[in-house]
Amino acid sequence: MKATIEFDDDLYRQLKTAAAQRGAKIKELVAEGVRLVLRGADTQTKSRRIKLPAVKSRKPGTLRLTNKMIAEYEADLDSEDGE
């Protein structure tokens, strides 16, 4: 099926560039974008509500996070979601 879609000039230039970089046609890129939007509408994710401060500092005004601390915090959030 054919459809006419109007884009502003800047958006169309970006679309044309992105399609060229992927080696795809503009219509293929537009169709892919529409599929992503429609798929997202079916599977909207539940947003998480976090309590602030998410990470407490021992010394107010400073905070030194390590990757381990971040991973532990994310694991705690994931375990709360599974309850």
Biopython code that builds the backbone (N, CA, C, O; Angstrom):
import numpy as np
from Bio.PDB.StructureBuilder import StructureBuilder

atoms = [
    (1, "MET", "N", (0.849, -1.171, 0.000)),
    (1, "MET", "CA", (0.000, 0.000, 0.000)),
    (1, "MET", "C", (0.893, 1.233, 0.000)),
    (1, "MET", "O", (1.946, 1.245, 0.639)),
    (2, "LYS", "N", (0.484, 2.238, -0.696)),
    (2, "LYS", "CA", (1.225, 3.483, -0.757)),
    (2, "LYS", "C", (0.566, 4.510, 0.145)),
    (2, "LYS", "O", (-0.654, 4.531, 0.308)),
    (3, "ALA", "N", (1.401, 5.362, 0.727)),
    (3, "ALA", "CA", (0.902, 6.439, 1.572)),
    (3, "ALA", "C", (1.806, 7.650, 1.375)),
    (3, "ALA", "O", (2.994, 7.507, 1.085)),
    (4, "THR", "N", (1.250, 8.815, 1.530)),
    (4, "THR", "CA", (2.027, 10.038, 1.442)),
    (4, "THR", "C", (2.246, 10.565, 2.851)),
    (4, "THR", "O", (1.296, 10.749, 3.613)),
    (5, "ILE", "N", (3.501, 10.804, 3.188)),
    (5, "ILE", "CA", (3.853, 11.299, 4.517)),
    (5, "ILE", "C", (4.659, 12.576, 4.336)),
    (5, "ILE", "O", (5.578, 12.623, 3.518)),
    (6, "GLU", "N", (4.322, 13.603, 5.089)),
    (6, "GLU", "CA", (5.069, 14.847, 5.019)),
    (6, "GLU", "C", (6.020, 14.945, 6.206)),
    (6, "GLU", "O", (5.622, 14.744, 7.353)),
    (7, "PHE", "N", (7.286, 15.259, 5.914)),
    (7, "PHE", "CA", (8.317, 15.457, 6.932)),
    (7, "PHE", "C", (8.841, 16.874, 6.791)),
    (7, "PHE", "O", (8.858, 17.421, 5.688)),
    (8, "ASP", "N", (9.272, 17.480, 7.903)),
    (8, "ASP", "CA", (9.947, 18.766, 7.745)),
    (8, "ASP", "C", (11.317, 18.492, 7.124)),
    (8, "ASP", "O", (11.828, 17.375, 7.201)),
    (9, "ASP", "N", (11.898, 19.505, 6.517)),
    (9, "ASP", "CA", (13.122, 19.327, 5.734)),
    (9, "ASP", "C", (14.262, 18.706, 6.540)),
    (9, "ASP", "O", (14.958, 17.813, 6.055)),
    (10, "ASP", "N", (14.450, 19.183, 7.775)),
    (10, "ASP", "CA", (15.556, 18.676, 8.588)),
    (10, "ASP", "C", (15.371, 17.193, 8.920)),
    (10, "ASP", "O", (16.313, 16.406, 8.830)),
    (11, "LEU", "N", (14.162, 16.826, 9.302)),
    (11, "LEU", "CA", (13.887, 15.422, 9.622)),
    (11, "LEU", "C", (14.079, 14.541, 8.391)),
    (11, "LEU", "O", (14.614, 13.437, 8.498)),
    (12, "TYR", "N", (13.653, 15.014, 7.236)),
    (12, "TYR", "CA", (13.811, 14.228, 6.018)),
    (12, "TYR", "C", (15.288, 14.032, 5.679)),
    (12, "TYR", "O", (15.683, 12.948, 5.250)),
    (13, "ARG", "N", (16.114, 15.076, 5.869)),
    (13, "ARG", "CA", (17.554, 14.935, 5.613)),
    (13, "ARG", "C", (18.164, 13.884, 6.547)),
    (13, "ARG", "O", (18.984, 13.067, 6.127)),
    (14, "GLN", "N", (17.752, 13.917, 7.819)),
    (14, "GLN", "CA", (18.248, 12.930, 8.781)),
    (14, "GLN", "C", (17.815, 11.518, 8.394)),
    (14, "GLN", "O", (18.597, 10.572, 8.483)),
    (15, "LEU", "N", (16.574, 11.391, 7.969)),
    (15, "LEU", "CA", (16.037, 10.097, 7.546)),
    (15, "LEU", "C", (16.798, 9.570, 6.336)),
    (15, "LEU", "O", (17.154, 8.393, 6.281)),
    (16, "LYS", "N", (17.043, 10.436, 5.381)),
    (16, "LYS", "CA", (17.748, 10.054, 4.164)),
    (16, "LYS", "C", (19.182, 9.620, 4.488)),
    (16, "LYS", "O", (19.676, 8.640, 3.931)),
    (17, "THR", "N", (19.844, 10.348, 5.383)),
    (17, "THR", "CA", (21.203, 10.005, 5.797)),
    (17, "THR", "C", (21.230, 8.657, 6.517)),
    (17, "THR", "O", (22.086, 7.816, 6.242)),
    (18, "ALA", "N", (20.283, 8.456, 7.446)),
    (18, "ALA", "CA", (20.234, 7.196, 8.199)),
    (18, "ALA", "C", (19.984, 6.014, 7.273)),
    (18, "ALA", "O", (20.583, 4.951, 7.440)),
    (19, "ALA", "N", (19.114, 6.195, 6.311)),
    (19, "ALA", "CA", (18.829, 5.115, 5.364)),
    (19, "ALA", "C", (20.074, 4.793, 4.543)),
    (19, "ALA", "O", (20.392, 3.625, 4.320)),
    (20, "ALA", "N", (20.773, 5.827, 4.096)),
    (20, "ALA", "CA", (21.989, 5.613, 3.302)),
    (20, "ALA", "C", (23.053, 4.897, 4.117)),
    (20, "ALA", "O", (23.734, 4.006, 3.609)),
    (21, "GLN", "N", (23.198, 5.280, 5.371)),
    (21, "GLN", "CA", (24.199, 4.634, 6.232)),
    (21, "GLN", "C", (23.882, 3.165, 6.455)),
    (21, "GLN", "O", (24.795, 2.354, 6.608)),
    (22, "ARG", "N", (22.618, 2.814, 6.477)),
    (22, "ARG", "CA", (22.216, 1.416, 6.671)),
    (22, "ARG", "C", (22.144, 0.648, 5.357)),
    (22, "ARG", "O", (21.969, -0.571, 5.348)),
    (23, "GLY", "N", (22.279, 1.367, 4.255)),
    (23, "GLY", "CA", (22.139, 0.711, 2.960)),
    (23, "GLY", "C", (20.708, 0.293, 2.703)),
    (23, "GLY", "O", (20.454, -0.722, 2.054)),
    (24, "ALA", "N", (19.768, 1.082, 3.216)),
    (24, "ALA", "CA", (18.347, 0.754, 3.087)),
    (24, "ALA", "C", (17.631, 1.869, 2.337)),
    (24, "ALA", "O", (18.164, 2.964, 2.157)),
    (25, "LYS", "N", (16.426, 1.568, 1.908)),
    (25, "LYS", "CA", (15.591, 2.586, 1.287)),
    (25, "LYS", "C", (14.856, 3.346, 2.387)),
    (25, "LYS", "O", (14.635, 2.827, 3.481)),
    (26, "ILE", "N", (14.486, 4.571, 2.078)),
    (26, "ILE", "CA", (13.768, 5.395, 3.052)),
    (26, "ILE", "C", (12.480, 4.700, 3.488)),
    (26, "ILE", "O", (12.150, 4.703, 4.674)),
    (27, "LYS", "N", (11.753, 4.107, 2.546)),
    (27, "LYS", "CA", (10.481, 3.459, 2.898)),
    (27, "LYS", "C", (10.709, 2.287, 3.856)),
    (27, "LYS", "O", (9.858, 2.003, 4.699)),
    (28, "GLU", "N", (11.853, 1.604, 3.730)),
    (28, "GLU", "CA", (12.153, 0.493, 4.640)),
    (28, "GLU", "C", (12.412, 1.013, 6.051)),
    (28, "GLU", "O", (11.972, 0.417, 7.035)),
    (29, "LEU", "N", (13.129, 2.125, 6.137)),
    (29, "LEU", "CA", (13.439, 2.704, 7.444)),
    (29, "LEU", "C", (12.170, 3.236, 8.116)),
    (29, "LEU", "O", (11.986, 3.071, 9.322)),
    (30, "VAL", "N", (11.310, 3.866, 7.343)),
    (30, "VAL", "CA", (10.047, 4.374, 7.890)),
    (30, "VAL", "C", (9.185, 3.201, 8.382)),
    (30, "VAL", "O", (8.616, 3.264, 9.471)),
    (31, "ALA", "N", (9.090, 2.146, 7.587)),
    (31, "ALA", "CA", (8.293, 0.981, 7.986)),
    (31, "ALA", "C", (8.850, 0.359, 9.269)),
    (31, "ALA", "O", (8.089, -0.051, 10.145)),
    (32, "GLU", "N", (10.184, 0.289, 9.377)),
    (32, "GLU", "CA", (10.810, -0.252, 10.592)),
    (32, "GLU", "C", (10.457, 0.612, 11.801)),
    (32, "GLU", "O", (10.160, 0.093, 12.877)),
    (33, "GLY", "N", (10.491, 1.924, 11.619)),
    (33, "GLY", "CA", (10.137, 2.829, 12.711)),
    (33, "GLY", "C", (8.701, 2.675, 13.145)),
    (33, "GLY", "O", (8.411, 2.678, 14.341)),
    (34, "VAL", "N", (7.800, 2.542, 12.196)),
    (34, "VAL", "CA", (6.385, 2.366, 12.521)),
    (34, "VAL", "C", (6.180, 1.050, 13.272)),
    (34, "VAL", "O", (5.426, 0.996, 14.244)),
    (35, "ARG", "N", (6.854, -0.009, 12.817)),
    (35, "ARG", "CA", (6.747, -1.304, 13.524)),
    (35, "ARG", "C", (7.220, -1.184, 14.967)),
    (35, "ARG", "O", (6.589, -1.724, 15.876)),
    (36, "LEU", "N", (8.328, -0.477, 15.179)),
    (36, "LEU", "CA", (8.843, -0.303, 16.543)),
    (36, "LEU", "C", (7.850, 0.449, 17.421)),
    (36, "LEU", "O", (7.634, 0.081, 18.576)),
    (37, "VAL", "N", (7.254, 1.491, 16.878)),
    (37, "VAL", "CA", (6.273, 2.263, 17.643)),
    (37, "VAL", "C", (5.070, 1.398, 17.982)),
    (37, "VAL", "O", (4.604, 1.404, 19.121)),
    (38, "LEU", "N", (4.566, 0.660, 17.011)),
    (38, "LEU", "CA", (3.393, -0.181, 17.258)),
    (38, "LEU", "C", (3.700, -1.311, 18.235)),
    (38, "LEU", "O", (2.868, -1.648, 19.077)),
    (39, "ARG", "N", (4.874, -1.888, 18.130)),
    (39, "ARG", "CA", (5.277, -2.953, 19.055)),
    (39, "ARG", "C", (5.404, -2.381, 20.467)),
    (39, "ARG", "O", (5.017, -3.034, 21.437)),
    (40, "GLY", "N", (5.938, -1.180, 20.586)),
    (40, "GLY", "CA", (6.088, -0.531, 21.898)),
    (40, "GLY", "C", (4.752, -0.213, 22.527)),
    (40, "GLY", "O", (4.622, -0.242, 23.750)),
    (41, "ALA", "N", (3.755, 0.092, 21.711)),
    (41, "ALA", "CA", (2.429, 0.395, 22.235)),
    (41, "ALA", "C", (1.813, -0.840, 22.886)),
    (41, "ALA", "O", (1.047, -0.721, 23.843)),
    (42, "ASP", "N", (2.145, -2.031, 22.369)),
    (42, "ASP", "CA", (1.603, -3.271, 22.926)),
    (42, "ASP", "C", (2.329, -3.700, 24.190)),
    (42, "ASP", "O", (1.744, -4.334, 25.069)),
    (43, "THR", "N", (3.600, -3.354, 24.276)),
    (43, "THR", "CA", (4.411, -3.857, 25.384)),
    (43, "THR", "C", (5.008, -2.718, 26.187)),
    (43, "THR", "O", (6.209, -2.705, 26.458)),
    (44, "GLN", "N", (4.171, -1.759, 26.570)),
    (44, "GLN", "CA", (4.689, -0.655, 27.359)),
    (44, "GLN", "C", (5.152, -1.185, 28.711)),
    (44, "GLN", "O", (4.455, -1.942, 29.387)),
    (45, "THR", "N", (6.345, -0.761, 29.073)),
    (45, "THR", "CA", (6.906, -1.242, 30.326)),
    (45, "THR", "C", (6.407, -0.418, 31.498)),
    (45, "THR", "O", (6.168, 0.785, 31.390)),
    (46, "LYS", "N", (6.258, -1.098, 32.611)),
    (46, "LYS", "CA", (5.837, -0.436, 33.834)),
    (46, "LYS", "C", (6.997, 0.400, 34.349)),
    (46, "LYS", "O", (8.113, -0.103, 34.481)),
    (47, "SER", "N", (6.747, 1.656, 34.636)),
    (47, "SER", "CA", (7.833, 2.489, 35.161)),
    (47, "SER", "C", (8.003, 2.201, 36.642)),
    (47, "SER", "O", (7.043, 1.929, 37.364)),
    (48, "ARG", "N", (9.250, 2.271, 37.067)),
    (48, "ARG", "CA", (9.543, 2.017, 38.474)),
    (48, "ARG", "C", (9.557, 3.329, 39.235)),
    (48, "ARG", "O", (10.056, 4.338, 38.737)),
    (49, "ARG", "N", (9.031, 3.317, 40.394)),
    (49, "ARG", "CA", (9.071, 4.483, 41.256)),
    (49, "ARG", "C", (10.232, 4.267, 42.220)),
    (49, "ARG", "O", (10.287, 3.257, 42.921)),
    (50, "ILE", "N", (11.153, 5.215, 42.248)),
    (50, "ILE", "CA", (12.291, 5.071, 43.147)),
    (50, "ILE", "C", (12.181, 6.060, 44.289)),
    (50, "ILE", "O", (11.552, 7.111, 44.164)),
    (51, "LYS", "N", (12.792, 5.715, 45.384)),
    (51, "LYS", "CA", (12.813, 6.588, 46.542)),
    (51, "LYS", "C", (14.104, 7.395, 46.491)),
    (51, "LYS", "O", (15.171, 6.856, 46.199)),
    (52, "LEU", "N", (14.001, 8.664, 46.769)),
    (52, "LEU", "CA", (15.188, 9.509, 46.773)),
    (52, "LEU", "C", (15.602, 9.798, 48.200)),
    (52, "LEU", "O", (14.722, 9.992, 49.039)),
    (53, "PRO", "N", (16.863, 9.838, 48.528)),
    (53, "PRO", "CA", (17.975, 9.548, 47.628)),
    (53, "PRO", "C", (18.076, 8.058, 47.374)),
    (53, "PRO", "O", (17.878, 7.250, 48.281)),
    (54, "ALA", "N", (18.382, 7.697, 46.148)),
    (54, "ALA", "CA", (18.500, 6.292, 45.773)),
    (54, "ALA", "C", (19.739, 5.678, 46.416)),
    (54, "ALA", "O", (19.724, 4.518, 46.828)),
    (55, "VAL", "N", (20.799, 6.457, 46.498)),
    (55, "VAL", "CA", (22.042, 5.992, 47.112)),
    (55, "VAL", "C", (22.456, 7.031, 48.132)),
    (55, "VAL", "O", (22.578, 8.211, 47.806)),
    (56, "LYS", "N", (22.672, 6.607, 49.351)),
    (56, "LYS", "CA", (23.040, 7.546, 50.408)),
    (56, "LYS", "C", (24.550, 7.694, 50.492)),
    (56, "LYS", "O", (25.300, 6.734, 50.316)),
    (57, "SER", "N", (24.969, 8.904, 50.763)),
    (57, "SER", "CA", (26.385, 9.203, 50.911)),
    (57, "SER", "C", (26.726, 9.250, 52.392)),
    (57, "SER", "O", (25.942, 9.737, 53.207)),
    (58, "ARG", "N", (27.904, 8.739, 52.731)),
    (58, "ARG", "CA", (28.345, 8.803, 54.130)),
    (58, "ARG", "C", (28.690, 10.226, 54.525)),
    (58, "ARG", "O", (28.596, 10.599, 55.694)),
    (59, "LYS", "N", (29.086, 11.010, 53.548)),
    (59, "LYS", "CA", (29.488, 12.390, 53.790)),
    (59, "LYS", "C", (28.659, 13.276, 52.855)),
    (59, "LYS", "O", (28.908, 13.291, 51.650)),
    (60, "PRO", "N", (27.685, 14.009, 53.385)),
    (60, "PRO", "CA", (26.818, 14.819, 52.522)),
    (60, "PRO", "C", (27.618, 15.710, 51.573)),
    (60, "PRO", "O", (28.614, 16.324, 51.957)),
    (61, "GLY", "N", (27.158, 15.762, 50.335)),
    (61, "GLY", "CA", (27.823, 16.567, 49.328)),
    (61, "GLY", "C", (28.841, 15.790, 48.516)),
    (61, "GLY", "O", (29.356, 16.301, 47.521)),
    (62, "THR", "N", (29.137, 14.572, 48.920)),
    (62, "THR", "CA", (30.073, 13.743, 48.153)),
    (62, "THR", "C", (29.470, 12.362, 47.984)),
    (62, "THR", "O", (28.718, 11.888, 48.836)),
    (63, "LEU", "N", (29.799, 11.737, 46.902)),
    (63, "LEU", "CA", (29.323, 10.383, 46.664)),
    (63, "LEU", "C", (30.278, 9.701, 45.711)),
    (63, "LEU", "O", (30.503, 10.179, 44.599)),
    (64, "ARG", "N", (30.831, 8.605, 46.135)),
    (64, "ARG", "CA", (31.736, 7.841, 45.288)),
    (64, "ARG", "C", (31.085, 6.475, 45.051)),
    (64, "ARG", "O", (30.968, 5.656, 45.962)),
    (65, "LEU", "N", (30.678, 6.262, 43.832)),
    (65, "LEU", "CA", (30.029, 5.008, 43.465)),
    (65, "LEU", "C", (31.000, 4.113, 42.716)),
    (65, "LEU", "O", (31.765, 4.573, 41.868)),
    (66, "THR", "N", (30.959, 2.844, 43.035)),
    (66, "THR", "CA", (31.734, 1.864, 42.285)),
    (66, "THR", "C", (30.753, 1.057, 41.427)),
    (66, "THR", "O", (29.545, 1.083, 41.659)),
    (67, "ASN", "N", (31.280, 0.358, 40.455)),
    (67, "ASN", "CA", (30.423, -0.494, 39.634)),
    (67, "ASN", "C", (29.728, -1.545, 40.485)),
    (67, "ASN", "O", (28.577, -1.901, 40.233)),
    (68, "LYS", "N", (30.434, -2.036, 41.490)),
    (68, "LYS", "CA", (29.861, -3.041, 42.384)),
    (68, "LYS", "C", (28.657, -2.466, 43.134)),
    (68, "LYS", "O", (27.634, -3.137, 43.271)),
    (69, "MET", "N", (28.776, -1.226, 43.620)),
    (69, "MET", "CA", (27.671, -0.600, 44.339)),
    (69, "MET", "C", (26.457, -0.423, 43.428)),
    (69, "MET", "O", (25.321, -0.645, 43.846)),
    (70, "ILE", "N", (26.702, -0.027, 42.195)),
    (70, "ILE", "CA", (25.611, 0.167, 41.241)),
    (70, "ILE", "C", (24.938, -1.171, 40.932)),
    (70, "ILE", "O", (23.711, -1.252, 40.880)),
    (71, "ALA", "N", (25.735, -2.215, 40.728)),
    (71, "ALA", "CA", (25.194, -3.542, 40.437)),
    (71, "ALA", "C", (24.352, -4.053, 41.603)),
    (71, "ALA", "O", (23.291, -4.641, 41.394)),
    (72, "GLU", "N", (24.821, -3.831, 42.829)),
    (72, "GLU", "CA", (24.068, -4.273, 44.003)),
    (72, "GLU", "C", (22.737, -3.527, 44.107)),
    (72, "GLU", "O", (21.710, -4.118, 44.438)),
    (73, "TYR", "N", (22.766, -2.231, 43.824)),
    (73, "TYR", "CA", (21.552, -1.435, 43.879)),
    (73, "TYR", "C", (20.548, -1.910, 42.827)),
    (73, "TYR", "O", (19.356, -2.038, 43.108)),
    (74, "GLU", "N", (21.043, -2.170, 41.610)),
    (74, "GLU", "CA", (20.152, -2.660, 40.548)),
    (74, "GLU", "C", (19.591, -4.021, 40.899)),
    (74, "GLU", "O", (18.429, -4.306, 40.610)),
    (75, "ALA", "N", (20.414, -4.878, 41.528)),
    (75, "ALA", "CA", (19.927, -6.192, 41.939)),
    (75, "ALA", "C", (18.815, -6.053, 42.983)),
    (75, "ALA", "O", (17.837, -6.800, 42.955)),
    (76, "ASP", "N", (18.966, -5.102, 43.896)),
    (76, "ASP", "CA", (17.925, -4.860, 44.901)),
    (76, "ASP", "C", (16.627, -4.413, 44.227)),
    (76, "ASP", "O", (15.545, -4.868, 44.598)),
    (77, "LEU", "N", (16.735, -3.527, 43.242)),
    (77, "LEU", "CA", (15.541, -3.072, 42.523)),
    (77, "LEU", "C", (14.873, -4.223, 41.802)),
    (77, "LEU", "O", (13.649, -4.346, 41.824)),
    (78, "ASP", "N", (15.684, -5.087, 41.148)),
    (78, "ASP", "CA", (15.129, -6.221, 40.422)),
    (78, "ASP", "C", (14.432, -7.183, 41.365)),
    (78, "ASP", "O", (13.379, -7.727, 41.032)),
    (79, "SER", "N", (15.014, -7.400, 42.553)),
    (79, "SER", "CA", (14.391, -8.332, 43.508)),
    (79, "SER", "C", (13.081, -7.759, 44.050)),
    (79, "SER", "O", (12.157, -8.513, 44.353)),
    (80, "GLU", "N", (12.994, -6.436, 44.172)),
    (80, "GLU", "CA", (11.742, -5.806, 44.600)),
    (80, "GLU", "C", (10.661, -5.991, 43.554)),
    (80, "GLU", "O", (9.493, -6.178, 43.895)),
    (81, "ASP", "N", (11.040, -5.941, 42.269)),
    (81, "ASP", "CA", (10.076, -6.108, 41.179)),
    (81, "ASP", "C", (9.546, -7.541, 41.140)),
    (81, "ASP", "O", (8.403, -7.765, 40.741)),
    (82, "GLY", "N", (10.355, -8.501, 41.544)),
    (82, "GLY", "CA", (9.974, -9.904, 41.495)),
    (82, "GLY", "C", (9.079, -10.343, 42.639)),
    (82, "GLY", "O", (8.533, -11.445, 42.607)),
    (83, "GLU", "N", (8.921, -9.504, 43.642)),
    (83, "GLU", "CA", (8.112, -9.874, 44.796)),
    (83, "GLU", "C", (6.650, -9.893, 44.485)),
    (83, "GLU", "O", (5.836, -10.188, 45.360)),
]
sb = StructureBuilder()
sb.init_structure("model")
sb.init_model(0)
sb.init_chain("A")
sb.init_seg("    ")
for serial, (resi, resn, name, xyz) in enumerate(atoms, 1):
    if name == "N":
        sb.init_residue(resn, " ", resi, " ")
    sb.init_atom(name, np.array(xyz, "f"), 0.0, 1.0, " ", f" {name:<3s}", serial, name[0])
structure = sb.get_structure()
